Amino acid sequence: MKKLTNNFGIALVSLLLLFIGFSNTSGYCNSSEDMNLQIITEEFAPFNFRSADGKITGQSTEIVREILSRLGLDIEIQIMPWNDGYDLALTKTGVVLYSTFRTNERQNLFQWVGPIASDEMLFYALEGSDTVIRSLEDTKAVTAIGVVKDDARHQLLVQNNATNLKLYPTDAECYRALASGEVELVLGSKNTMADMAALAGVDPSEIKSVYSLRKTPLYIAFNINSAPDIVKEWQSTLDEMKSDGTFDSIYERWGGTAVQDSLRSDASNLQIITEELAPYNFMSKEGEITGQSTEVVREILTRLGQEVEIQLMPWNKGYVLALSKPDVILYSTFRTAERENLFNWVGPIASDEMFFYARKGSDIIIRSLENTKTVGAIGVVKDDARHQLLTKNHITNLKLYRSDVDCYKALASGEVELVLGINHTMAKMAALAGVDPSEFKAVYVLRKTPMYIAFNKNIPVNIVKQWQDALNEMKRDGTFDTINERWGGTAVQGYSKADTNNAITAIAAVKLLAGYVDVRLGEFLAVLQALSFTEEARSGNWKILKSLLVEQESAELAGRIWYLLPDGSYYTTVDNLTSKNLKDRGYFPGLIAGNPVLGSVVVSKSTGKPVAVVAAPIKKNDKVQGALGTSIYMQGINDEVRNTFPLQSDQKFFAVANDGIIALHSDDEWIGQQISNINGNLESKLDEATGECDFTYEGKEWHAVWTTAPKTGWRVLIANVVE
């Protein structure tokens, strides 16, 4: 009988458990931790607020209540000042806080569910105010800025060293302070301003936005010690709501801003890959993938409300995956002409120079790419842009390695005589190889090239656009510069920082710059034309001609001089007769027909650098028997322009050759790139010889004025940020 009783008890308990399981229609079994959750929000209409009848409601609140309903949970939501709720969410297990801006600074402080919305941070002033804000730096000049204590906006301003802050418990009190003159600015939120101002008893029409800072996604933040399974269930339920249309219905009901594609898009299939290339991307001692470019990528993910794990692997493996597998994203990737049509691109996120490195005691002298063919072996990373560049130039004495670290190990051991490395990564990658960077020396600089995030061509264009828009926004609001400065990197936006008191207007500058370009390149041509009439040039004897050209090249130091034969073969002062041929150059037929060349922009076959070609035919008895040319280093001319034309910090100069190749640009890395990579609309506008137009670049709106240089035919532009 005792045994029967025990069995009956077990059966009864089993039935009871079964009943409980079926009573939860979601199939989700509530745990004691679920019932101990404390859900907190603040007064932040229309996302979350207390209605006139005392009920906590709002767009985000409806989303949270729907999640609770689907999970079979009945938990009361509390409303309190933001800083109180934020402190509790940081310190007390079981606390859930919404709507919470998810930022890099907060990333590791909470577990996250979302995104549930997004909003734009704006600086507001009174309608009659004459305050003009063009940057975060400008906000430091006002007397006081009102902001909610411990809010993401407060944290952002503190991070940017703002000290003129007055802290309030709610947005409503911030707007009340603005209306009373207690503060000059409020850092508010676009979608909440009208409601929160009205709650403060202030007419929203009396307030105007004066500067847009950034768009940021809103999430549900869970105390860091929350059970991961619970957080996962909440996220799965939210994803289900987005799939079945409930999420969109809530948005439409509140008449808010249309849901961003990034709030709905499923980023779970994206695979983000990088390599070991410090300081841009590398594995830290703690086992975390970090670096300058990695921070940029993580910030983009945060702003888009996407959670994707970043993987680190050898470059050639990641490169092959990015080419062949849909949904793969690869960074930091040099954007070159050879790769242009292989990927879709987001960037630039950095730029760097390619250098040939040798051991410190080496007597190797490199003055051209041709010279590198004479060394025993060159170490380079397999399938890297540097490998592709060397292969394109028919350099075969290569040893291929998985990483820059392996290349520098090989250089130190004597396995190779040269490594084609990268300026800002050499020291860190050599150190990772266990080699003192001072044991290496740069022997030849090849070119400066921008770095991008490369997207497999099958990734939807709208996703690529979302990433580019987020990056542009980061550049506009100062986040991008902050990351660069933190890593000590080279600024991507390299304009001249000349004294603005000496600055000239865009209209005047574009005419002067066009004239300067023609005169400067014309000087090179005049010298070559003079040399072409000498007996040395007409002799057709390289040994006789070489000394004359070496003397001229040493005097100018701005380019490489060469002697061309009618069959396309040519000599340079460094390589003598080269292994290359110029018959495939666009300027060749006209030059051999007897016409001078002025300003054809190419990548030099001799030096590997972006150059502008200037050349004069050599005629004897009215017959062309060759030509003299100079491949002018455009980076050097770029430096001359910066020093000669003191443009303002919000101006940039461009010069674009007839085939759309950028010959000059305030940012060196754009030299040799297509103008369409900056802005396709701008390219089409330049069909006109002169004009003005607006275009978007680096996340900002620009106004360009241009004219055509009469001799080179280049379109020469000066562009200003539109205020």
VOZA-803759 format. One record per residue (C-alpha): residue number from 1; x negated, y, z negated. Coordinates in steps of 0.1 Angstrom, whole numbers. Layout:
// residues N
GURO pos     u     v     w
GURO NUM     X     Y     Z
...
END
This chain:
// residues 723
GURO pos     u     v     w
GURO   1     0     0     0
GURO   2   -29    24    -8
GURO   3   -44    17    26
GURO   4   -11    24    43
GURO   5    -7    56    25
GURO   6   -42    67    35
GURO   7   -34    59    72
GURO   8    -1    78    69
GURO   9   -20   108    56
GURO  10   -45   107    84
GURO  11   -18   104   110
GURO  12     1   133    94
GURO  13   -30   155    95
GURO  14   -36   145   132
GURO  15    -1   154   141
GURO  16    -4   187   124
GURO  17   -36   195   142
GURO  18   -20   185   175
GURO  19     9   208   168
GURO  20   -14   237   160
GURO  21   -33   231   192
GURO  22    -1   231   213
GURO  23    13   262   196
GURO  24   -16   283   210
GURO  25    -6   284   247
GURO  26   -39   299   257
GURO  27   -57   267   247
GURO  28   -80   288   225
GURO  29   -84   276   190
GURO  30   -86   304   165
GURO  31  -114   302   140
GURO  32  -116   318   106
GURO  33  -141   343   121
GURO  34  -114   354   146
GURO  35   -90   362   118
GURO  36  -118   382   100
GURO  37  -124   405   129
GURO  38  -120   442   121
GURO  39  -111   462   153
GURO  40  -119   499   152
GURO  41  -114   527   176
GURO  42  -114   566   176
GURO  43   -92   594   188
GURO  44  -103   595   224
GURO  45   -72   600   247
GURO  46   -62   586   271
GURO  47   -84   556   263
GURO  48   -74   553   226
GURO  49   -54   576   204
GURO  50   -25   578   179
GURO  51     8   587   195
GURO  52    34   610   181
GURO  53    52   581   165
GURO  54    20   571   147
GURO  55    12   541   169
GURO  56   -23   535   182
GURO  57   -21   533   220
GURO  58   -40   542   251
GURO  59   -55   527   283
GURO  60   -83   508   265
GURO  61   -60   499   236
GURO  62   -36   481   259
GURO  63   -65   461   273
GURO  64   -76   451   238
GURO  65   -40   442   228
GURO  66   -36   421   259
GURO  67   -68   402   251
GURO  68   -56   396   215
GURO  69   -22   384   228
GURO  70   -38   359   252
GURO  71   -61   346   225
GURO  72   -32   342   201
GURO  73   -46   367   176
GURO  74   -27   392   155
GURO  75   -52   418   143
GURO  76   -44   453   132
GURO  77   -63   481   150
GURO  78   -77   509   129
GURO  79   -85   544   140
GURO  80  -112   565   123
GURO  81  -139   592   132
GURO  82  -164   578   156
GURO  83  -195   580   134
GURO  84  -177   560   106
GURO  85  -166   533   131
GURO  86  -200   533   147
GURO  87  -218   528   114
GURO  88  -195   499   105
GURO  89  -200   482   139
GURO  90  -238   484   134
GURO  91  -238   471    98
GURO  92  -208   449    92
GURO  93  -203   414   107
GURO  94  -170   410   124
GURO  95  -165   446   134
GURO  96  -153   453   170
GURO  97  -155   489   183
GURO  98  -140   503   215
GURO  99  -142   523   238
GURO 100  -180   523   235
GURO 101  -203   538   261
GURO 102  -229   511   270
GURO 103  -263   527   273
GURO 104  -299   515   274
GURO 105  -304   528   239
GURO 106  -275   507   226
GURO 107  -281   477   247
GURO 108  -296   455   220
GURO 109  -276   469   191
GURO 110  -244   451   200
GURO 111  -229   422   219
GURO 112  -207   435   248
GURO 113  -174   427   265
GURO 114  -164   447   295
GURO 115  -165   469   313
GURO 116  -130   482   304
GURO 117  -133   517   319
GURO 118  -159   542   330
GURO 119  -161   580   325
GURO 120  -183   609   334
GURO 121  -201   631   309
GURO 122  -197   668   316
GURO 123  -208   699   300
GURO 124  -179   723   294
GURO 125  -178   761   287
GURO 126  -150   786   283
GURO 127  -135   797   315
GURO 128  -148   833   312
GURO 129  -183   822   304
GURO 130  -212   832   326
GURO 131  -233   802   315
GURO 132  -250   785   344
GURO 133  -264   750   339
GURO 134  -285   733   366
GURO 135  -303   708   345
GURO 136  -305   693   311
GURO 137  -334   717   304
GURO 138  -311   747   310
GURO 139  -288   735   281
GURO 140  -317   741   256
GURO 141  -313   779   262
GURO 142  -278   782   249
GURO 143  -271   789   212
GURO 144  -253   757   203
GURO 145  -238   726   219
GURO 146  -209   708   203
GURO 147  -210   670   205
GURO 148  -195   640   185
GURO 149  -219   627   159
GURO 150  -235   593   169
GURO 151  -217   592   202
GURO 152  -236   582   233
GURO 153  -236   618   243
GURO 154  -252   628   210
GURO 155  -278   601   214
GURO 156  -286   611   250
GURO 157  -292   648   240
GURO 158  -314   638   211
GURO 159  -334   615   234
GURO 160  -340   645   256
GURO 161  -353   666   226
GURO 162  -322   689   224
GURO 163  -322   705   190
GURO 164  -294   732   194
GURO 165  -267   708   185
GURO 166  -236   711   162
GURO 167  -221   677   153
GURO 168  -184   670   149
GURO 169  -164   639   140
GURO 170  -141   641   171
GURO 171  -139   655   206
GURO 172  -109   675   195
GURO 173  -130   694   169
GURO 174  -157   700   195
GURO 175  -132   718   218
GURO 176  -118   737   188
GURO 177  -153   749   181
GURO 178  -157   759   218
GURO 179  -125   779   218
GURO 180  -135   797   186
GURO 181  -170   806   199
GURO 182  -187   785   174
GURO 183  -205   767   203
GURO 184  -212   778   238
GURO 185  -210   743   254
GURO 186  -194   710   247
GURO 187  -207   677   261
GURO 188  -174   661   268
GURO 189  -159   634   289
GURO 190  -141   640   322
GURO 191  -110   618   317
GURO 192  -105   628   281
GURO 193  -111   666   282
GURO 194   -75   677   289
GURO 195   -59   654   263
GURO 196   -85   662   236
GURO 197   -84   699   242
GURO 198   -46   699   239
GURO 199   -49   679   207
GURO 200   -71   707   194
GURO 201   -45   732   203
GURO 202   -65   746   232
GURO 203   -52   751   267
GURO 204   -74   729   289
GURO 205   -72   755   317
GURO 206   -92   778   295
GURO 207  -121   753   298
GURO 208  -143   747   328
GURO 209  -170   721   336
GURO 210  -204   736   343
GURO 211  -226   705   348
GURO 212  -221   668   355
GURO 213  -245   646   336
GURO 214  -238   610   343
GURO 215  -211   583   348
GURO 216  -213   555   322
GURO 217  -192   524   317
GURO 218  -171   519   286
GURO 219  -171   485   268
GURO 220  -159   467   237
GURO 221  -188   465   213
GURO 222  -192   435   189
GURO 223  -214   436   158
GURO 224  -247   420   168
GURO 225  -241   391   144
GURO 226  -208   381   159
GURO 227  -204   345   170
GURO 228  -214   343   207
GURO 229  -186   319   214
GURO 230  -160   345   203
GURO 231  -176   372   225
GURO 232  -177   348   254
GURO 233  -139   341   250
GURO 234  -131   378   249
GURO 235  -151   383   281
GURO 236  -135   353   299
GURO 237  -101   366   289
GURO 238  -109   401   303
GURO 239  -122   386   335
GURO 240   -90   366   338
GURO 241   -70   398   334
GURO 242   -90   414   362
GURO 243   -84   384   385
GURO 244   -46   382   379
GURO 245   -39   420   383
GURO 246   -31   428   347
GURO 247   -61   450   344
GURO 248   -51   471   374
GURO 249   -15   473   362
GURO 250   -27   488   329
GURO 251   -48   514   348
GURO 252   -19   523   371
GURO 253     5   526   341
GURO 254   -18   552   325
GURO 255   -23   571   358
GURO 256   -60   574   351
GURO 257   -89   574   374
GURO 258   -88   546   399
GURO 259  -106   515   388
GURO 260  -142   515   402
GURO 261  -151   485   424
GURO 262  -179   479   399
GURO 263  -153   472   371
GURO 264  -137   446   392
GURO 265  -166   431   412
GURO 266  -180   398   402
GURO 267  -217   402   398
GURO 268  -221   367   384
GURO 269  -234   354   417
GURO 270  -262   380   421
GURO 271  -297   367   415
GURO 272  -323   394   407
GURO 273  -359   384   412
GURO 274  -392   402   405
GURO 275  -429   393   403
GURO 276  -458   401   379
GURO 277  -469   435   391
GURO 278  -476   457   361
GURO 279  -467   485   353
GURO 280  -436   481   376
GURO 281  -425   447   366
GURO 282  -441   421   343
GURO 283  -436   398   313
GURO 284  -444   414   280
GURO 285  -462   396   251
GURO 286  -428   391   235
GURO 287  -416   372   266
GURO 288  -394   400   279
GURO 289  -394   411   315
GURO 290  -401   448   314
GURO 291  -418   476   333
GURO 292  -410   509   350
GURO 293  -390   494   379
GURO 294  -373   469   356
GURO 295  -360   498   334
GURO 296  -346   514   365
GURO 297  -329   481   375
GURO 298  -315   475   340
GURO 299  -301   511   338
GURO 300  -284   506   372
GURO 301  -269   473   359
GURO 302  -257   491   327
GURO 303  -240   519   346
GURO 304  -223   494   369
GURO 305  -212   473   340
GURO 306  -229   443   354
GURO 307  -248   416   334
GURO 308  -273   397   355
GURO 309  -304   379   342
GURO 310  -337   390   359
GURO 311  -360   362   369
GURO 312  -398   364   373
GURO 313  -416   342   399
GURO 314  -445   343   423
GURO 315  -440   369   451
GURO 316  -439   346   481
GURO 317  -413   323   464
GURO 318  -390   353   456
GURO 319  -396   369   490
GURO 320  -385   337   508
GURO 321  -354   334   486
GURO 322  -345   371   493
GURO 323  -347   364   530
GURO 324  -328   331   530
GURO 325  -304   330   501
GURO 326  -272   351   499
GURO 327  -268   372   468
GURO 328  -306   376   461
GURO 329  -320   410   451
GURO 330  -358   415   450
GURO 331  -379   443   435
GURO 332  -403   461   435
GURO 333  -405   458   473
GURO 334  -426   479   497
GURO 335  -404   492   524
GURO 336  -423   489   557
GURO 337  -415   491   594
GURO 338  -420   453   596
GURO 339  -394   447   569
GURO 340  -369   474   578
GURO 341  -343   452   594
GURO 342  -348   422   571
GURO 343  -330   437   541
GURO 344  -306   463   529
GURO 345  -324   488   507
GURO 346  -318   508   475
GURO 347  -344   534   465
GURO 348  -370   546   464
GURO 349  -377   535   429
GURO 350  -415   542   430
GURO 351  -444   547   454
GURO 352  -480   536   454
GURO 353  -512   534   475
GURO 354  -528   504   489
GURO 355  -566   502   482
GURO 356  -593   478   491
GURO 357  -613   469   460
GURO 358  -648   454   457
GURO 359  -670   445   427
GURO 360  -687   474   412
GURO 361  -722   463   423
GURO 362  -712   456   459
GURO 363  -729   474   487
GURO 364  -698   470   510
GURO 365  -688   502   528
GURO 366  -654   503   544
GURO 367  -644   532   567
GURO 368  -617   515   588
GURO 369  -596   484   589
GURO 370  -619   471   616
GURO 371  -648   471   591
GURO 372  -629   446   568
GURO 373  -632   419   595
GURO 374  -669   416   588
GURO 375  -667   406   551
GURO 376  -666   370   540
GURO 377  -630   369   527
GURO 378  -603   393   516
GURO 379  -579   383   488
GURO 380  -542   392   492
GURO 381  -509   381   478
GURO 382  -491   357   502
GURO 383  -461   373   521
GURO 384  -467   407   503
GURO 385  -465   438   525
GURO 386  -503   440   523
GURO 387  -506   405   537
GURO 388  -482   413   565
GURO 389  -501   445   573
GURO 390  -534   427   576
GURO 391  -519   400   597
GURO 392  -503   425   620
GURO 393  -538   441   625
GURO 394  -552   406   635
GURO 395  -574   403   603
GURO 396  -579   366   598
GURO 397  -606   364   571
GURO 398  -579   362   544
GURO 399  -575   340   513
GURO 400  -539   340   500
GURO 401  -529   339   464
GURO 402  -497   337   444
GURO 403  -502   370   425
GURO 404  -525   401   421
GURO 405  -538   385   390
GURO 406  -551   356   409
GURO 407  -566   379   436
GURO 408  -586   398   409
GURO 409  -598   365   394
GURO 410  -611   355   428
GURO 411  -628   389   433
GURO 412  -645   386   399
GURO 413  -657   351   406
GURO 414  -671   359   440
GURO 415  -645   338   458
GURO 416  -636   369   479
GURO 417  -655   401   486
GURO 418  -625   424   488
GURO 419  -590   425   474
GURO 420  -562   446   490
GURO 421  -546   459   458
GURO 422  -524   487   446
GURO 423  -537   519   429
GURO 424  -515   520   398
GURO 425  -514   483   392
GURO 426  -551   474   395
GURO 427  -562   481   360
GURO 428  -533   462   343
GURO 429  -534   432   368
GURO 430  -572   429   364
GURO 431  -569   430   326
GURO 432  -542   402   329
GURO 433  -568   383   349
GURO 434  -593   386   320
GURO 435  -615   410   340
GURO 436  -627   445   329
GURO 437  -611   469   355
GURO 438  -643   490   353
GURO 439  -660   461   371
GURO 440  -641   469   402
GURO 441  -643   500   425
GURO 442  -620   513   453
GURO 443  -638   513   486
GURO 444  -610   524   510
GURO 445  -576   538   507
GURO 446  -551   525   532
GURO 447  -517   541   529
GURO 448  -491   553   505
GURO 449  -458   534   507
GURO 450  -424   537   489
GURO 451  -411   509   467
GURO 452  -374   498   469
GURO 453  -350   472   457
GURO 454  -344   448   486
GURO 455  -310   432   490
GURO 456  -304   401   511
GURO 457  -285   411   542
GURO 458  -254   390   532
GURO 459  -247   410   500
GURO 460  -217   432   507
GURO 461  -225   467   517
GURO 462  -202   482   491
GURO 463  -224   465   463
GURO 464  -255   480   479
GURO 465  -238   514   480
GURO 466  -228   511   443
GURO 467  -264   505   434
GURO 468  -277   534   455
GURO 469  -251   557   441
GURO 470  -260   547   405
GURO 471  -297   553   413
GURO 472  -289   587   428
GURO 473  -270   596   397
GURO 474  -299   586   375
GURO 475  -322   609   396
GURO 476  -297   637   393
GURO 477  -291   635   355
GURO 478  -328   631   346
GURO 479  -328   595   335
GURO 480  -350   584   364
GURO 481  -376   610   355
GURO 482  -375   601   319
GURO 483  -383   564   327
GURO 484  -411   575   350
GURO 485  -426   597   323
GURO 486  -423   569   297
GURO 487  -444   546   319
GURO 488  -468   573   330
GURO 489  -460   567   366
GURO 490  -463   589   397
GURO 491  -433   611   403
GURO 492  -414   599   434
GURO 493  -401   634   440
GURO 494  -435   651   446
GURO 495  -427   686   456
GURO 496  -451   715   451
GURO 497  -448   731   416
GURO 498  -461   764   427
GURO 499  -452   796   409
GURO 500  -417   804   420
GURO 501  -425   841   419
GURO 502  -446   835   450
GURO 503  -420   815   467
GURO 504  -406   822   502
GURO 505  -371   818   515
GURO 506  -362   787   535
GURO 507  -354   806   567
GURO 508  -387   825   567
GURO 509  -406   794   556
GURO 510  -393   771   583
GURO 511  -405   795   611
GURO 512  -439   800   595
GURO 513  -443   763   589
GURO 514  -434   754   625
GURO 515  -460   779   636
GURO 516  -486   766   612
GURO 517  -480   730   624
GURO 518  -485   740   660
GURO 519  -516   760   653
GURO 520  -532   734   631
GURO 521  -527   705   655
GURO 522  -536   729   684
GURO 523  -570   735   668
GURO 524  -578   698   670
GURO 525  -567   697   706
GURO 526  -588   728   715
GURO 527  -619   711   701
GURO 528  -612   679   720
GURO 529  -606   698   753
GURO 530  -639   716   748
GURO 531  -657   684   742
GURO 532  -641   667   772
GURO 533  -659   692   795
GURO 534  -694   683   781
GURO 535  -719   662   800
GURO 536  -719   637   771
GURO 537  -682   631   775
GURO 538  -683   629   813
GURO 539  -713   605   812
GURO 540  -691   577   801
GURO 541  -719   564   780
GURO 542  -708   557   744
GURO 543  -744   558   730
GURO 544  -748   594   743
GURO 545  -713   605   733
GURO 546  -712   590   698
GURO 547  -736   614   681
GURO 548  -716   644   694
GURO 549  -684   629   680
GURO 550  -699   619   647
GURO 551  -710   655   641
GURO 552  -676   668   649
GURO 553  -658   642   627
GURO 554  -681   650   598
GURO 555  -674   687   601
GURO 556  -636   683   601
GURO 557  -631   653   577
GURO 558  -594   653   586
GURO 559  -591   624   610
GURO 560  -608   597   631
GURO 561  -622   606   665
GURO 562  -621   581   693
GURO 563  -631   576   729
GURO 564  -606   559   752
GURO 565  -612   540   784
GURO 566  -587   537   812
GURO 567  -581   500   804
GURO 568  -569   509   769
GURO 569  -600   497   750
GURO 570  -616   524   728
GURO 571  -645   533   706
GURO 572  -645   549   672
GURO 573  -673   566   653
GURO 574  -671   539   627
GURO 575  -664   507   646
GURO 576  -680   514   680
GURO 577  -660   493   705
GURO 578  -630   480   686
GURO 579  -610   448   692
GURO 580  -578   468   696
GURO 581  -561   483   727
GURO 582  -540   514   731
GURO 583  -521   505   763
GURO 584  -490   498   742
GURO 585  -489   533   727
GURO 586  -461   555   741
GURO 587  -485   584   748
GURO 588  -510   562   768
GURO 589  -495   565   804
GURO 590  -492   603   802
GURO 591  -527   607   788
GURO 592  -543   585   815
GURO 593  -523   605   841
GURO 594  -542   636   829
GURO 595  -518   651   803
GURO 596  -529   661   769
GURO 597  -512   646   738
GURO 598  -501   668   708
GURO 599  -485   652   678
GURO 600  -475   616   686
GURO 601  -470   600   652
GURO 602  -481   564   647
GURO 603  -498   541   622
GURO 604  -535   540   633
GURO 605  -548   507   645
GURO 606  -582   517   633
GURO 607  -575   530   598
GURO 608  -541   516   590
GURO 609  -529   551   580
GURO 610  -500   573   593
GURO 611  -516   597   618
GURO 612  -506   623   643
GURO 613  -525   617   676
GURO 614  -540   646   695
GURO 615  -559   637   727
GURO 616  -574   653   758
GURO 617  -582   635   791
GURO 618  -617   635   804
GURO 619  -618   644   841
GURO 620  -646   641   865
GURO 621  -641   651   901
GURO 622  -603   655   893
GURO 623  -602   618   883
GURO 624  -593   607   847
GURO 625  -621   585   835
GURO 626  -611   584   799
GURO 627  -600   605   770
GURO 628  -610   619   736
GURO 629  -586   617   708
GURO 630  -583   624   671
GURO 631  -560   604   647
GURO 632  -552   632   622
GURO 633  -545   619   587
GURO 634  -511   634   579
GURO 635  -515   631   542
GURO 636  -543   656   544
GURO 637  -522   680   565
GURO 638  -494   675   539
GURO 639  -518   687   512
GURO 640  -527   717   533
GURO 641  -490   726   537
GURO 642  -484   723   500
GURO 643  -513   746   492
GURO 644  -504   771   520
GURO 645  -466   773   514
GURO 646  -457   778   478
GURO 647  -421   763   480
GURO 648  -398   764   450
GURO 649  -393   733   429
GURO 650  -358   728   444
GURO 651  -371   730   480
GURO 652  -387   703   502
GURO 653  -403   705   537
GURO 654  -400   679   565
GURO 655  -415   677   600
GURO 656  -400   650   622
GURO 657  -414   639   656
GURO 658  -393   634   686
GURO 659  -388   596   680
GURO 660  -374   603   645
GURO 661  -406   594   626
GURO 662  -414   617   597
GURO 663  -448   634   603
GURO 664  -448   656   572
GURO 665  -428   655   540
GURO 666  -431   670   505
GURO 667  -431   634   492
GURO 668  -462   617   507
GURO 669  -447   582   508
GURO 670  -421   593   534
GURO 671  -448   600   560
GURO 672  -445   574   588
GURO 673  -409   564   578
GURO 674  -378   570   599
GURO 675  -357   601   591
GURO 676  -327   578   592
GURO 677  -340   562   560
GURO 678  -334   595   542
GURO 679  -300   603   558
GURO 680  -284   591   590
GURO 681  -263   622   594
GURO 682  -294   644   592
GURO 683  -310   624   620
GURO 684  -281   630   643
GURO 685  -280   667   635
GURO 686  -317   671   646
GURO 687  -307   665   682
GURO 688  -302   702   682
GURO 689  -334   724   685
GURO 690  -324   747   657
GURO 691  -297   747   631
GURO 692  -285   742   595
GURO 693  -266   713   578
GURO 694  -259   697   545
GURO 695  -270   662   536
GURO 696  -273   639   505
GURO 697  -308   629   494
GURO 698  -321   615   461
GURO 699  -286   618   445
GURO 700  -284   656   453
GURO 701  -267   677   479
GURO 702  -292   696   501
GURO 703  -289   724   527
GURO 704  -315   722   555
GURO 705  -326   749   579
GURO 706  -347   738   608
GURO 707  -364   749   640
GURO 708  -385   732   667
GURO 709  -422   738   668
GURO 710  -428   750   704
GURO 711  -460   730   712
GURO 712  -456   697   692
GURO 713  -418   696   697
GURO 714  -414   685   660
GURO 715  -383   695   641
GURO 716  -396   714   611
GURO 717  -372   717   581
GURO 718  -370   734   548
GURO 719  -342   720   525
GURO 720  -328   735   493
GURO 721  -307   719   466
GURO 722  -272   732   469
GURO 723  -262   749   437
END
